[in-house]
Structures are given as C-alpha cells and as structure tokens.
C-alpha cells in the first residue's frame, strides 16, 4: 500500500482515502481481489494509520464491555 500519513492510495483511481475498503465497492471490487491484483498480503492494512488506531481502540473497549466479543476470544 502507498501511504501518506493517515491516508492510503487507491491503486485503481489514484485517489487518497482514510480506508480503501469501502471505496473499492465503487469500483465493483472486493478487497481480496484487490489484494491479489496488486500483490498485497492479507496482513497489509488497507487503511491509514489513524483509522487503524481508532479501530484498535474501539476493539479494545469492546473486548472489555461486550460479552459477545469476550466469549469469542
């Protein structure tokens, strides 16, 4: 992935996003097809560092307070 701080580049249209996952639908692509087409590993985040940080913080809180999440761990 090409990163510029909190943004990542869409390889299909050249626009910058905080996350390209939702944007890929506008191209009719699934994220797994996108990864395969551009040689991206499954472990490679398709979002910027700020978005990843927000998601990690939210999941940490959910682990503390959501019984369904805790049961799934």
Secondary structure, DSSP 8 states (H G I E B T S, - for coil): --EETTEEE-TTT--EESBSTTGGGGGT--HHHHHHHHT--TTS-SB-HHHHHHHHHHHHHHHHH-HHHHHH-
